[in-house]
Amino acid sequence: DIIRIFDALNDPRNLKTAIDATKKEKGHVQAAICYTTGPVFTNEYFAKYAKTLEEMGADSICIKDMAGLLKPYDAYDLVTAIKSICKLPVELHTHYTSGLASMTVLKAIEAGCDIIDTAISPMAMGTSQPPTEPIVATLQGTPFDTGLDLLKLDEVSKYFSKLKEKYLSSGLLDPKVMQVDVNALLYQVPGGMLSNLVSQLKQAGKSDKLLEVLQEVPRVRADAGSPPLVTPSSQIVGTQAVFNVLTGERYKSVTKEFKGLVRGEYGKTPVPIEPSFIKQIIGDEKLITNRPADEIKPELEKLRAEIADKMIQDEDVLSYALFDKVALKFFEKRAQDRALASALANTQAKFHVNIREIK
């Protein structure tokens, strides 16, 4: 199994336990570099990080371009830089949000990128990945020919086309996230983060504030030490940007998670945070400068005990550990559904039907 492991802050201390656990279970460690832009994020920075990941035991490297910010010629230079000091296979994962992705993967391939992530065409583009079929066609007859059959890919495409229509008509899939948005190049907003912001504002009845929130995101990111915007930092920065816009005053209301990011609970930020801003956000609380997980006491058995009467499968403990309130609501709804299903199964109703021949 290939296990892709990344840290939102590119803090290698946060990856060690996951890498060691994967190696112990004989898994393939694909260590990911969270790509972003800014003065400190040079090719040398990313190449050095790739080398660190190789030394930690990674089996392959993934360039994770969650916002679709990686430009074609920059991709060529980045892959070249990583390949010059790192001997591992390199994979590129990018998003079509900004419209660059197909061009970007092509230049990455030319630079020696070993694997690229794509999506079948009905589910591609927008906040998704570049479409598979055009890239396969582009590479036919070249040294990079994939060998994939376009006719078979077309069968897959037809299947997912029907699903796409179903999800669009039900409202589960928002057409906005399937479009190219060049604002991503300006505001550094990844695809998943964009769809989350759209959802938050829609629920608040403030969809008209999206542009203001997008403009606020890079300001909040800079204040917080320029973290790459990927889970969970994207949600943390994005939610704080929403609060700043909707309250009408920056940092009038600060989320618990944003305080944690500034305090160091998620690791070391790529750029040091201004002391005055730290004081504004967390007051006199103590900063965490060591590996954040060292501050956490073992709590698996404690969590298991807390939901003992609600557990059905081992995965429930993980759900509860990561999203306690959401998990409890889910467990309650699941119990209700199971009780209803059981009641229906135990209900025996007899129906007498008279059937007569109709001539």
C-alpha positions as CSV (number, residue, x, y, z in Angstrom):
1,D,0.0,0.0,0.0
2,I,1.2,3.5,-0.8
3,I,0.6,5.8,2.1
4,R,0.9,9.5,1.2
5,I,2.1,11.4,4.3
6,F,2.3,15.2,4.6
7,D,2.5,18.0,7.1
8,A,0.7,21.3,6.5
9,L,3.7,23.3,7.7
10,N,6.4,21.1,6.0
11,D,7.7,20.4,9.6
12,P,9.5,17.1,9.3
13,R,9.1,16.5,13.1
14,N,5.4,16.0,12.5
15,L,6.0,13.2,9.9
16,K,8.4,10.9,11.9
17,T,5.8,8.8,13.7
18,A,3.7,8.3,10.6
19,I,6.7,7.4,8.5
20,D,8.0,4.9,11.1
21,A,4.6,3.3,11.5
22,T,4.2,2.9,7.8
23,K,7.7,1.3,7.4
24,K,6.9,-1.0,10.3
25,E,3.8,-2.3,8.5
26,K,5.8,-2.7,5.3
27,G,4.0,0.1,3.5
28,H,5.3,2.4,0.8
29,V,6.0,5.8,2.3
30,Q,5.2,8.6,-0.1
31,A,6.3,11.7,1.7
32,A,4.7,14.9,0.4
33,I,6.0,18.4,0.0
34,C,3.3,21.0,0.4
35,Y,3.9,23.4,-2.4
36,T,3.2,27.1,-2.1
37,T,4.6,30.5,-3.1
38,G,6.4,33.2,-1.2
39,P,9.9,34.6,-0.5
40,V,11.1,31.6,1.5
41,F,9.6,28.9,-0.8
42,T,12.4,28.6,-3.3
43,N,13.4,25.5,-5.3
44,E,16.3,25.1,-2.9
45,Y,13.9,25.1,0.1
46,F,11.8,22.3,-1.5
47,A,14.8,20.3,-2.7
48,K,16.3,20.3,0.8
49,Y,13.0,19.2,2.3
50,A,12.8,16.4,-0.2
51,K,16.3,15.3,0.8
52,T,15.3,15.4,4.5
53,L,12.3,13.2,3.7
54,E,14.5,10.7,1.8
55,E,16.8,10.5,4.8
56,M,13.8,9.9,7.1
57,G,12.9,6.8,5.1
58,A,10.6,7.9,2.3
59,D,10.2,5.6,-0.6
60,S,8.9,8.3,-3.0
61,I,8.3,12.0,-3.0
62,C,5.1,13.8,-3.9
63,I,4.9,17.5,-4.8
64,K,1.5,18.4,-3.4
65,D,0.3,21.5,-5.2
66,M,-3.1,21.8,-3.5
67,A,-3.9,25.3,-4.7
68,G,-2.9,24.8,-8.4
69,L,-0.2,27.5,-8.0
70,L,2.6,25.6,-9.6
71,K,3.3,27.2,-13.0
72,P,4.5,25.0,-16.0
73,Y,8.1,26.3,-16.2
74,D,8.4,26.5,-12.4
75,A,7.4,22.9,-12.3
76,Y,10.2,22.0,-14.7
77,D,12.7,23.8,-12.5
78,L,11.3,22.3,-9.3
79,V,11.3,18.7,-10.5
80,T,14.8,19.3,-11.8
81,A,16.0,20.7,-8.5
82,I,14.5,17.8,-6.5
83,K,15.9,15.2,-8.9
84,S,19.4,16.7,-8.7
85,I,19.8,15.8,-5.0
86,C,17.1,13.2,-4.3
87,K,17.2,9.7,-5.9
88,L,13.6,8.8,-5.2
89,P,10.7,8.6,-7.7
90,V,8.8,11.9,-7.8
91,E,5.0,12.3,-8.2
92,L,3.1,15.5,-8.9
93,H,-0.3,16.1,-7.5
94,T,-1.9,19.4,-8.6
95,H,-5.3,20.9,-9.1
96,Y,-7.0,22.6,-12.0
97,T,-8.3,25.5,-9.9
98,S,-6.2,28.1,-11.7
99,G,-6.3,26.5,-15.1
100,L,-2.6,25.7,-15.2
101,A,-2.6,22.0,-14.3
102,S,-2.4,20.3,-17.7
103,M,0.4,22.5,-18.8
104,T,2.2,22.1,-15.5
105,V,2.1,18.3,-15.5
106,L,3.4,18.2,-19.1
107,K,6.5,20.3,-18.2
108,A,7.0,18.2,-15.0
109,I,7.0,15.1,-17.2
110,E,9.6,16.6,-19.5
111,A,11.8,17.3,-16.4
112,G,11.7,13.7,-15.3
113,C,8.6,13.5,-13.0
114,D,7.8,9.8,-12.7
115,I,4.1,9.9,-11.9
116,I,1.3,12.4,-12.3
117,D,-2.2,12.4,-10.7
118,T,-5.1,12.9,-13.0
119,A,-8.9,12.5,-12.9
120,I,-11.3,11.0,-15.5
121,S,-12.6,13.9,-17.5
122,P,-16.2,14.2,-16.1
123,M,-14.7,14.6,-12.6
124,A,-11.7,16.6,-13.7
125,M,-10.8,20.3,-13.8
126,G,-12.0,23.1,-11.4
127,T,-10.9,22.1,-8.0
128,S,-10.2,18.6,-9.2
129,Q,-7.2,17.2,-11.1
130,P,-6.3,17.7,-14.8
131,P,-8.3,15.3,-17.1
132,T,-6.7,12.0,-17.8
133,E,-7.6,11.5,-21.5
134,P,-6.1,14.6,-23.1
135,I,-2.8,13.9,-21.3
136,V,-2.8,10.3,-22.4
137,A,-3.4,11.4,-26.0
138,T,-0.7,14.0,-25.8
139,L,1.9,11.5,-24.6
140,Q,1.1,8.9,-27.3
141,G,4.0,8.1,-29.5
142,T,6.5,9.9,-27.3
143,P,9.0,8.5,-24.8
144,F,6.4,9.1,-22.1
145,D,3.6,7.1,-23.7
146,T,1.4,5.7,-20.9
147,G,0.1,2.7,-22.9
148,L,-3.4,3.5,-21.6
149,D,-6.3,2.7,-24.0
150,L,-8.4,5.8,-24.8
151,L,-11.4,3.6,-25.7
152,K,-11.4,2.0,-22.3
153,L,-11.0,5.3,-20.7
154,D,-14.0,6.5,-22.6
155,E,-16.1,3.7,-21.0
156,V,-15.0,4.9,-17.6
157,S,-15.8,8.5,-18.6
158,K,-19.4,7.5,-19.6
159,Y,-20.0,5.9,-16.3
160,F,-18.8,8.9,-14.3
161,S,-20.7,11.3,-16.6
162,K,-24.0,9.9,-15.3
163,L,-22.8,10.2,-11.7
164,K,-21.8,13.8,-12.3
165,E,-25.2,14.7,-13.7
166,K,-26.8,13.0,-10.6
167,Y,-24.6,15.0,-8.2
168,L,-25.2,18.3,-10.0
169,S,-29.0,17.8,-10.1
170,S,-29.1,16.9,-6.4
171,G,-27.0,20.0,-5.4
172,L,-24.3,17.8,-3.9
173,L,-21.8,19.0,-6.5
174,D,-21.6,22.8,-6.8
175,P,-21.0,24.0,-10.4
176,K,-18.7,26.7,-9.0
177,V,-16.0,24.3,-7.9
178,M,-15.9,22.7,-11.4
179,Q,-14.9,26.0,-13.0
180,V,-11.4,27.5,-13.5
181,D,-10.9,30.4,-11.1
182,V,-7.8,32.5,-11.8
183,N,-8.3,34.2,-8.5
184,A,-6.5,31.2,-7.1
185,L,-3.3,32.6,-8.5
186,L,-3.9,35.8,-6.5
187,Y,-5.2,34.4,-3.3
188,Q,-3.5,31.0,-3.0
189,V,-6.7,29.2,-2.2
190,P,-6.6,25.4,-2.8
191,G,-9.6,23.6,-4.3
192,G,-10.9,22.0,-1.2
193,M,-10.5,25.2,0.7
194,L,-12.5,27.1,-2.0
195,S,-15.4,24.7,-1.9
196,N,-15.4,24.9,1.9
197,L,-15.4,28.8,1.9
198,V,-18.3,28.7,-0.6
199,S,-20.2,26.3,1.7
200,Q,-19.5,28.4,4.9
201,L,-20.7,31.6,3.3
202,K,-23.7,29.9,1.7
203,Q,-24.8,28.6,5.1
204,A,-24.4,32.1,6.6
205,G,-26.4,33.7,3.8
206,K,-23.3,35.7,2.8
207,S,-22.3,34.3,-0.6
208,D,-21.8,37.8,-1.8
209,K,-18.8,38.2,0.6
210,L,-16.7,35.5,-1.2
211,L,-14.4,38.0,-3.0
212,E,-13.7,39.8,0.3
213,V,-12.9,36.6,2.0
214,L,-10.6,35.5,-0.8
215,Q,-8.8,38.8,-0.5
216,E,-8.5,38.4,3.3
217,V,-7.0,34.9,3.1
218,P,-3.4,35.9,2.0
219,R,-3.4,38.6,4.7
220,V,-4.3,36.1,7.4
221,R,-1.8,33.6,6.0
222,A,1.0,36.2,6.2
223,D,0.0,37.1,9.8
224,A,0.2,33.4,10.8
225,G,3.7,32.7,9.5
226,S,2.9,31.9,5.8
227,P,1.8,28.3,6.3
228,P,1.1,26.3,3.1
229,L,-2.7,26.2,2.7
230,V,-3.5,22.5,3.0
231,T,-5.4,20.5,5.6
232,P,-5.7,21.6,8.4
233,S,-4.0,25.0,8.0
234,S,-6.3,25.9,5.0
235,Q,-9.4,25.4,7.1
236,I,-7.9,27.3,10.0
237,V,-6.8,30.3,7.9
238,G,-9.9,30.2,5.8
239,T,-12.3,30.1,8.7
240,Q,-10.5,33.0,10.4
241,A,-10.7,35.0,7.2
242,V,-14.4,34.4,7.1
243,F,-14.7,35.6,10.8
244,N,-12.6,38.7,10.0
245,V,-14.9,39.6,7.1
246,L,-18.3,38.8,8.6
247,T,-17.5,40.5,12.0
248,G,-16.3,43.6,10.2
249,E,-13.1,43.7,12.4
250,R,-10.0,41.7,11.9
251,Y,-9.4,39.2,14.8
252,K,-12.3,40.5,16.8
253,S,-13.3,36.9,17.1
254,V,-10.5,34.3,17.0
255,T,-11.1,30.6,16.6
256,K,-9.5,28.1,18.9
257,E,-7.7,26.4,16.0
258,F,-6.2,29.7,14.8
259,K,-4.9,30.4,18.4
260,G,-3.4,26.9,18.3
261,L,-1.7,27.6,15.0
262,V,-0.1,30.8,16.3
263,R,0.8,29.1,19.6
264,G,2.7,26.3,17.8
265,E,0.3,23.5,18.4
266,Y,0.6,22.4,14.8
267,G,4.3,22.8,14.4
268,K,6.9,25.4,13.3
269,T,5.6,27.8,10.7
270,P,7.8,28.4,7.7
271,V,8.2,32.1,8.6
272,P,8.5,33.3,12.2
273,I,5.3,35.1,13.5
274,E,5.7,38.6,14.7
275,P,5.8,38.7,18.5
276,S,3.3,41.5,18.7
277,F,0.8,39.4,16.7
278,I,1.4,36.4,18.9
279,K,0.7,38.6,21.9
280,Q,-2.5,39.9,20.3
281,I,-3.8,36.4,19.6
282,I,-2.8,34.3,22.5
283,G,-1.9,36.8,25.2
284,D,0.4,35.4,27.8
285,E,-0.1,31.7,26.9
286,K,3.1,29.7,26.6
287,L,4.4,29.0,23.1
288,I,5.1,25.5,22.0
289,T,8.6,25.3,20.4
290,N,9.2,21.5,20.6
291,R,7.5,18.8,18.6
292,P,3.8,19.5,19.2
293,A,2.8,15.8,19.6
294,D,5.2,15.5,22.6
295,E,2.7,17.7,24.5
296,I,-0.1,15.2,24.0
297,K,-0.6,12.4,26.5
298,P,-1.6,8.9,25.1
299,E,-5.4,9.0,25.0
300,L,-6.5,6.1,22.8
301,E,-7.8,4.0,25.6
302,K,-9.5,7.0,27.2
303,L,-11.3,7.9,24.0
304,R,-12.3,4.2,23.5
305,A,-13.8,4.2,27.0
306,E,-15.8,7.4,26.4
307,I,-17.6,5.9,23.4
308,A,-17.7,2.3,24.6
309,D,-21.6,2.2,24.4
310,K,-21.6,3.8,20.9
311,M,-18.7,1.9,19.2
312,I,-19.5,-0.5,16.4
313,Q,-16.1,-0.6,14.7
314,D,-12.5,0.4,15.5
315,E,-12.7,3.3,13.1
316,D,-15.2,5.0,15.4
317,V,-12.4,5.8,17.8
318,L,-10.5,7.6,15.1
319,S,-13.7,9.5,14.1
320,Y,-14.2,10.6,17.7
321,A,-10.6,11.5,18.2
322,L,-10.5,13.8,15.1
323,F,-14.1,15.2,15.1
324,D,-15.6,14.6,18.5
325,K,-18.8,16.6,18.2
326,V,-19.5,15.6,14.7
327,A,-18.8,12.0,15.5
328,L,-21.2,11.9,18.4
329,K,-24.0,13.3,16.2
330,F,-23.2,10.6,13.6
331,F,-23.2,7.9,16.2
332,E,-26.6,9.0,17.5
333,K,-28.1,9.1,14.0
334,R,-26.6,5.7,13.2
335,A,-28.1,4.2,16.3
336,Q,-31.5,5.6,15.4
337,D,-31.3,4.3,11.9
338,R,-30.2,0.8,13.1
339,A,-33.0,0.8,15.7
340,L,-35.6,1.7,13.0
341,A,-34.2,-1.0,10.6
342,S,-34.4,-3.6,13.4
343,A,-38.0,-2.6,14.3
344,L,-39.0,-2.9,10.7
345,A,-37.3,-6.3,10.3
346,N,-39.2,-7.6,13.3
347,T,-42.6,-6.3,12.2
348,Q,-44.6,-9.1,10.6
349,A,-47.6,-7.8,8.6
350,K,-49.9,-10.2,6.8
351,F,-51.8,-9.1,3.7
352,H,-54.6,-11.0,2.1
353,V,-54.9,-10.4,-1.6
354,N,-57.7,-11.8,-3.7
355,I,-56.6,-12.5,-7.2
356,R,-59.2,-13.2,-9.9
357,E,-58.8,-13.8,-13.5
358,I,-59.7,-10.8,-15.6
359,K,-61.0,-11.6,-19.0
